[in-house]
Amino acid sequence: MQGVVMRMDQEGMLVSIGNKSEGLVPAREMRSLTPEELSDMRVGDQILTRVIEAEKEDGSSLLSVDQAREEVGWVAVEEKFLSNQLVEGTVTGHNRGGALVVVDGLKGFVPTSHLNGLQRNAVDDQEEFIGQRVGEKVCLKVLELDREKRRAIFSERLAIQEKRQSEKERVIQELEEGQVRSGKVTGTCEFGAFVDVGGADGLIHISELSWEPIQTADQVVQVGDEVEVYIMKVDLETKRIGLSLRRTSPGPWDTIYDKYQVDQIVTATVTKLTNFGAFARIDGSIEGLIHISELSYNLLQHPKEVVKEGDNLTLKILKIEPERRRLALSLKQAEGTEF
C-alpha cells in the first residue's frame, strides 16, 4: 500500500498508511533503497510498503519497503517472462555459485555459467570478477521463476546472445549488396576474416582480402582493425553476409594501363605449365600466357622443354585485354632485349 513518510531516523522510517494509522519500517526492511533514494527522500514523500505485522495495541504496524518492492517485482518480472522480454537488473553481491542481482525490487541469482565475460577455466578469479561488478547494471534473461520457493534465476549470457541475434537480424535487413560499410575485424581463420558491420558479423573469404596472392588472413588484417568492406552477398535465409576488402579499391586489371603497355619488356615468374603454353605472373594477381609458339623459335612439343615453374623470365607484352583479364606475353621476342 501507498504511505506517506512522517519521520526518518537511524531506527527506520515512520509511515502514515491512512485512517490515522501509522507503521514503522525498520532499517532491515528498507535495504532495497539505494543511498541516492535515501538521501533524496523527504517527509511528506509517498512510498510503497507492505504490512508484515498487523496493528499493535498502540495502533502501529510493522511495515516493509523491501517486501513491497519484491511483490511488485514478481509481477513485473512474471509479465516479462511470459512475453519473453529481457529485464534489467543490478549486481548486488556474489557467492560461490554466481552473482546476486536485484530486478525491479526482486532478488535473484545468476549462475556463474550464465555470466558474461567469465572464462570457464577462471574459477579462482570468479569472486574477484563478480566483486568488481557489484553495482553494475546488467541485461538479463529470465530462466526460472518460482514464487512459492522465492526462486528467480537469470542469465546474462543468453540475454546478450538474444540482443546480438536481434541486432544481427536488423542489420541484415538493412544491408544491400554493392554497399560499402565500415566494420571492425573480430576474428581471423585459415579461410578468411570476420568483420562486424554494425551488429552482424560477415566473412571476407581469403580470396577477397587482397588483389595480391596471400597465404593467411593476418597478412592483411588483424583483430581490432577498422576497415571499409564491400557487401558482396546478403543471404536473408541463412543470415550470412559475404564481404570483400579488395573490392573497395581498384583492381590491378582496372589500372593495368597505368603500369604496362604493349611492347613493354617486363620480368615475370612462371606459375603453371600447360600443353599450350606457360602462365607467368608479372605483378600481384596479374598473370599472362606465353603461348607455346612464343616460347622459342624452335618447334616445341611441350613448354617444359624451355621453362619450368618458378623460373624468372624477361618477357615482352604482346597484347593487353583488361576486360577479359588476358595478357599475351612472349619469351622469344624478348630475347636480346634489355630490361
N, C-alpha and C positions, 0 to 999 in steps of 0.2 A: 504494500500500500504506500501511497504518497504521504510524506510527512513534511513538517517544517522544522528546520533547525532552530532550537531555542538556546542552546548553550553548548560550548565545546571546551573541554579541558583534557588533562592527561588521562583521566579515567575513561573518557569516551565522549559520547555525544548525546545530549538530551533532545528528543524529537517529539513534537506535538503531532499526534495521529488522529485528531478530530474528536468531537464530542467531549471536549475538555479532558481528553486522555493524553497521557504522556508516556514515553518509553525511553529506556536507556539503551544506547548502542555501545557495548563495551569495546575497548580498543581492539580486543581479539576478534571482534566481529566486523571490523571495518578495514581489514588488511588489504582488501582489493582496491581501496582508494589510493591513487598514486600521490606522491609528495606534492605534485603540482595541484591535484584536485583538493588536497587538504589545505594547502596554502591559499587557494582561491576561495574556499568555502567561507561563507559569512552567515551570521544569524539572520534568519528570515528566508534563507535559500531552501528550495524544495529538495527532498531526497527520497529515494525509493528504499523501503525497508520491509522486513518480514518479521512477523511476531513469532518468536521461538519459545516464549513463556508468557502465559496469559497474565491478566492483571492481578497484582498482589493486593494485600489489604490497603496499601497506601494508594491504590489506583494506578500504579505504574506497571509497565510491561517491559519484558526483555526483548530487544529487537536485534536484527542482524542486517547489515548492509550487504555483507558477503553472500548470504543465502538468497537474498532478494535478487542480487545480480546474477547469481548462479542459476536461479529459476528462469529468469529472462533469457540467460544464455542457452539453457537447454532448449527452450522454444525456438530461439533464433537459429541455433546450430542444427536442430532437427529439420527445420524448414529447408535449410541449405543442403543438408544431407539428402533429403527426399528429392530435391530438384537438381542434385548432382553439381552443386556450386562449390567453389573453393571458398575458404574462410581465411581471415587474418587473425593472427594471434601474437602474443608476446612471450618470449622465453623468460621464465621466472627463476629457473634453477635446474638442477640435474641430480641424477642418481646413477647407480651402476648400469642401469638398463637404458638410459637415454635422457631426454630433456623434458622438463616440466614446463607447461605452457598454460596461458590463460586466453580463452577465446570468448569474447563477448561476456566476460564475467565467469565463464565456465572453466573449471580447472581440468586440464587434460594432459596427455602424455604422448611424446614422440619417441618411439623406439630408436635405438642407435642405428639400426639398419635402414631407417627411413629418414635419417638426417642427411642433408645435402652437404657435400664437401668434406665429409669424414671418410678417410680411406679405411677399408675393411681391416687392413693389417695394422692400423694405428691404434690398437686397443689401449696401449699405455698412455697415449696422448688424448684419449677420449674426454676425460673430465676437464682437462685444461682447455680443449677445443670448445666444449659446451659452455664452460665457465666464462670464456671470452665473449660468448654470445648472449649472456644474460642481459635483458633489457632490449634485445633486438626484435624488431617487427618481422614476422615471417608469414609467408603464404602457405596454407596447409590444405590438404585434402582429408575429409573425414573418412576414417577406415571403419570405426565401430562406435556405436552409441548404445549404452545400456543404463537407463536412468535408475533402475532398481539397484543395480550394483554400483551406481555412480561411477561408471567407467566410460571414458571418452578417449579414443585413440586416434591419432592423426599421423599424416605422412607429409613431410616437406618434400621429399624426393619425388613422389608421384605428382604433387601439385606443380612442381617445376616442370616435370615432363609434360603434363597436360597443357600448361601455359605455352611451352615451346611448340607443342604439336598444333595448338590453336593458332599461334603466331605463324607457324610454317604454312598452314593452310591459307591464312590470309595473304601472306606474301606470294605464295604460288598463284593465287587468283589474280594478283596484281601484275605479275611478271609477263612480259611479252617477248617473244622470240625476236632477236635483232636489236634489243636494247643493250645499252652499256650501263652497268651498275657498279657502284662502289661496294667493296667487300673486304673481309678480313680472313686471312688464311687460318683455318682451325686445325688442320692436320695434313700430313703427307703420308703416302704409301708407295708401294712399288709401281702402282699403275696410275698415279696422279696425285692431285692435291684437292682437299676440300676447302671450300670458301663459304663463309656466312655472308649472305647478301641481304641482310636486314631482318634476320629471324629465321631464315631457312638455309640449310647447307646444300650447296651444289658441288658437282665434281668437275674438275678440269682434268680430262684424260691427259696422260703424259705426252701424247702426240699433239695436244693443243696448248701446251705450255710455252713452246718456243718454236720459232721458224728454224732454229738451228737444231741439229741432232743432239739429244741429251740422253743420258743413261738413267738418271734419277731426278725426281722432282725437286729435291733440295739444291740442285744445281741452279735452279731459277728462283724458287721461293722458299721462305722459312715461315714457321708457325708464328703468327702475330703480324705478319706483313700486311699493310694496307694496299689493295690492288684494285685496278679497274678491270672488269671482266665483261665479256660479250656473252649474252644469253643465246645459246645455240638451240636448246630444246627444253620445253616445259611439258612434262607428262602429268596431266591432272589426275590420271587414274592411279599411277604408281607413286605419285608425289616425288618424282625425280627431276632434277634440274641439271642439264648439261651446259657446261660453261667453257669458255675459251679465253685464254690470256693473250695468245699470239694474234688473234683477230682484232684486237684493239689498236693495232698498228699495221701499217702497210707491209705486205709480204715481200719477200725478195723478188718474186716474179713481177710484182707491181712496179718495182723501181729498177728493174734489171737494166734498162737503157741508161740509167744514171751511172752505171759502172762498166757496162760492157757494150761493145759494138761488133758488127760483122767485120771479119778480117783481123780482129784483135788477137794477139798472142797471149795465152794465159797458161798458168800451171794448174794441174788437176791431179786428183788421186783416183785410181781405178777402184771401183766399188763392186763391180759384178761383171762376169763374162757370160755371154750367150753365144749361140751358134751364128748369129748375125752381126755380132759386134761386141763392144765393151762400153759399159757405162762408167762415167767419170764425174766426180764431184769437183766443181770449180769454186764453190763458195757456199758454206752453210748447207741449206737444203736444195740448192740448185745443182742438178745433175744433167749431164748431156750424154748423147750417144755418139760414140765413134763407130761408124758403120765399118764392117769388116773390110770394105773396099777402100776405106780411108785410113787403115792401119799401116798399110805398106804398098809400095809399088809392085811388089811381087804378089802372085796369086796365093791366097791362104785358104787352108781347109777349116781352120778354127783360130780365133783370136789368141788362144794360148800359145800359139807359135811365136807370138811377138811380145805379148804383155801378160801380166798376172795381177790378181787382186792385190791392192796395196801399193802398186807402182806409182811413183810420182812422174808425171809426164808434162812435156811442153806441147801445147795444142793450139790449133788455130780455130777460131769460131767461124763456122760456115753459114749458119742460119739461126735466127732467134725468133721463136714463136711464143710469146708470153701467154697469149690467150689459150694455147694448147699445152702450156707448160713443157715446151720442147726446145731442145738446144742441139744443133748439129755441130759436131767437132771433127777435127782431122789431125791425125798424128803425122801422116806422111807430108802434108802441105806445110807443117810447121818445122820440118827438118831443115837445119841450116839457118834458121832464123834466130835472132837474139831476143830474149825476153826483156 
